[in-house]
Amino acid sequence: MPVRIGITCNLSGFENRLSAAYVRAVAKAGAVPLLLPVTVPARCWEQMLQCIDGLLLSGGGDPDARHFGAEASPSQGSVQPWRDSMELYMARQALKSGLPLLGICRGAQVLNIAAGGTLHQDLAGIALVQHDQKAPRNYPIHQVRIMRSSLLYGLIRRETVLVNSFHHQAVKMPGKGVHVSAYAKDSVIEAIELPGHPFALGVQWHPEWLAGQHGHARVLFTALACAAKR
């Protein structure tokens, strides 16, 4: 039976939404994508976790800075308290239970917060490359350097790859047990992982938009599906 990968939805007003790119990427990896609405009551969260073999935290808006002990900066975008609460619960439970987990963009940031880390609330004045690109979503725009000792390098087998980029926040202080696995040329953290976990990986770029053309993006979803089978 194919493994089931739960994908957290984004919230638009009171509607749960998700880009079809996530669904396609997970399905092409041989798994069954299950959409996880973020507006369900908290009593349902654990039941939802029991229905999946792996978790994908999708991209979206800014997490509330209060979740990592900071005041909101003037650059913080609109926050989604329901989504923050659900995703942080699920990420923490996945870290405790060993449930395979992939975080994408915001999802990587949520993973780091769940582990006790912090974020740069805005990269203005820090970034030296374009982290919020104007090019099409499936167009890689900047390079990331991957640590050879990392899980990410073991999957991609390359020290540098070109990625797309749609963020103005990034991991600042890695959480407990979190290792940095990739940097941009300006030293902004681009990927994190937890070596003590069966599979917990977060990338700041959007591989779901690159998976159709780039093997280094496809392999992330394949690895999540494979980890979920164990």
N, C-alpha and C positions, 0 to 999 in steps of 0.2 A: 504494500500500500504506500503511495507517495506520502512524504512528510508534509505536514501543514505548517506554513510560515505565517504567523500573525503580523500584519502590517498596521501600525497605528495611523489613523486618519488625521487630516488637518481639519481645522474648524473654521468655517466661513459663516459668520453670523451664528445661526443655530443649526447649520447643516454640516454634516460630516462629508468631507471630500478627500479624494486621493487621485493623484496623477496616474493615468493608465501605465505610465512608464515603469512604475514599481511593480505593478501586477504582471506586465509582460516579462520583466527581468526575472522575477521569481518563478513564473511558470516555465520559462525557457531553461531554467536551472533544474527542472524536473520536480519541483515542489508545487503544492497546492496553496495559492495565496488566499488568506482569509483576512478580510478587512475588520479592524478593531475600532468601533466607534468610540470617541472620547467623551461622549455625553451620557454614557450609561451610568447608573448609580454605582457608588464605590463597592457595594456589596457584591457586584457582578465581576469585579476585576479578577479575583482569584479563580472564579469559574472560567473566565476567558483564558487565563493562563493554562488551565488544565486541558483546554481544547487544542493547544498548539504544541508543536515540537521545536519551534524556533521563533525568535522575535526580531522584527525589523522596525526600528524607530525611524520614522520618516522625517523629511525636512519640513521647514515651516518658519514661523516667526520666532522672536526672541523669548527664551525662558525668563521668567521673573527673576531679577537680580537678588531678591530676598532669599531665594533658594540656596544661594551660595554666600549669604551673609553680607550682601552689599546693598547700598541704596541705588535706586535706578538712576542712571546717568541721563542727561538731556537727549542722548542719542537713542535711548531704548525705544523700540517700536511697541506696538500694541501687544499686550500679553494675553494669554488664554489660560486662566487659572484652572479650569477643568482639565485641559490637556496636560498642563504641567503636573498636576496631582496624579493623574492616571499614569502618565509615562514614567514619572519618577518611581511610583510604586512598582510598576512592572519591571523597570530596569533593576531596582534593588532586589526584587524577588528573583530575577534571572541571575543576578550575581551571586545570590545566596544558594540557589538551587542548582546552578550549573547549566541552566537553559541557554543554548546557543543564541547569541545576540549580535546583530549588526546595526550600528547607528550611522545614519547618513545626515551630514550637515548639522542641522539642529539636533538630530539624533545622537551625533557624536558628542555634542555639548551636554545633552541630557545624561548620557552615559558617564561623562566626567563628573557632573554635579552629583549623580547618584553615588559615586565613589568618594565624594567629599572634596572634589576639586572646585576650581573657580574659573571664571571667564574674563577675557578682555571684553568689555561692553561695547567698545568701538575701536576699529583698527586705524582710524584717522590719526595721523601722526606717527604711526608704527609701521604701516604697510608701505612697502616699496614696489610691490607688484599689484596688479589689479585683482582684487579679491571679489569684487562684485561686477562681473563682466557685463559688457553691453552686447557681446556677440551672441549668436544663437545658443540655445541650451546644450546642444549636442556638439559644440565646437570647443575643443580643448584650448585653453588660453595661457596657462602658466605651468611651469615645471615644479615637481616636488621631488625631494631627495629622500630615499627610503633607507632606513637603517638595516644593515646586512644581518644583524642578529635578530630581527623581528619576524613575527608571524607573517606580517604583510609582505616582507621580502620573500619568505618561503613560498607564498602564493604567487606573486607576480614574477619573481626571479629577475628583477631589474632594479638597478640602483636609482634610476630616474624615470619618471613618466610624465606625460603632459595630461593635465586634468582641466575640467571646467570649474567654475568658481562663482558662487552666488551668496556671499556672506559678508557681514560687517563685524561679526563677533568671532571669537576663537578661544580655544583652551588657553588659559593663563597658567594656573598652577595645576598640574596633574593630581588627581585624587589618589587615595591610598591604593597601592598595588598597580597603578596605571603607569605604563611606560609609553614614551613617545616613540612612534614608529616612522614618522615622516615629517619633514619640514619644507616650507616654501623657501625660496632664495632669500627672502627677507627675515628668515628665522621664525615666521609665524608657524605654529604647530598645525599640521595638516592631517595627522592620523594618530590614533592612540590604540592601545590594546592592554589587556590584562593577562599576563603570562600564566598566572595561577588559576585561570578559568579555562574550561574546555574550549570555548570559542567566544571571545568578547572583543569586538573590533569596532572602531569608529573612524570614519573618514569624513573630512570636511568638504570634499567635493561631492558631485552627484553622479555616481556610476550608472544609475538607472538610465540616464540620458545618453551614456556612452556605450552601453552594453551591446548595442546592435552592430557596432563597428570596431570595438576595441576589446581585445582579449583580456587586458589587465582590469577592465571593468567587469566583464562577464564572470571572471574567476571568483570575484567576491561573493556573488550570489550562489555560484556552484559550491563554494566552500561552506557557506551558511547551510545550504541544503544537505551537504555531506555530513556536517557536524550534527545536524538535527536527526540523522539516521542512527547515530551511535547510541 
